[in-house]
C-alpha cells in the first residue's frame, strides 16, 4: 500500500481582506502545478483516492494531483479537519480510507504534513516539506492500523527537484 503526503502549492499572502482559509495559489503555485501533474503522471502506484483539506489552496493543489493521477472528481474527498491539522488528526482521516484503496494521497498544510511524514517514517526525513512537496511512503498494514514509525519512505521530492 502507498501513501502520498503532499503539501499544498505556494499560496498568495498579498490579497488584503482574504482569510487564511480562502488564500488562493500564487503565480509560483500555479506554475508548479503543471510540472507536478507531469511528474505524478509518470509515477507507479498512482493514488486511487485523494483526501484534501477544504482550504482554497489545498483544493487547487488537489486538482493538480487529481489530474496527475488521472482520477475523476468522485475520488477526491474534502475533509475540513485537514485544515491546519496536527499529525494525529491527519492519521485519523487516513484511517478512514476505504479498505479496497491501495494507494491514497493526502493534500494538506504545514507543519502537520512535515510532522506526519516524520512520525510515520522509521527515521526523520526533513525539517520542512516545501510547497507542493511530495513524499510517498510504503505502508505495511491496513489504513486503520497505520501507526508511528511503521512506514518506509520511497521518495521525497519538490517542484525544484523534479524539473
WOKANOR-V894183 format. One line per field, one symbol per residue. ss: DSSP state (@ for helix, = for strand, . for the rest). psi: psi as a letter, one per 20 degrees, with the letter a starting at -180 (. if undefined). burial: 1 if it has 9 or more other ideal C-beta (glycine too) atoms within 8 Angstrom, else 0. A space follows every 50 residues. Layout:
ss=???
psi=???
burial=???
This chain:
ss=.======...=.............=.@@@@@@@@@@@@@@@.......== ==...@@@@@@@@@@@@@....@@@===.@@@....@@@@@@@@...... ..======...@@@@@@@@@=............======...@@@..... =======.@@@@.
psi=qppoppqqrprpjioqjprghjprqaggghhhghghggghiiqrlqqiqp pqqjqghgggghhgggghjlqrhijpppohiiokqrhhggggghiipqhi pipqqpobrqigggggghghqhqqgqioorpkqpppqppjrqgijprqji qqpgrorrhhii.
burial=11111111111100000000001111011101101111111000011111 11111111111101111110100011001001101010111111101000 10111111100111111111100011001111111111101010010001 1010011110010
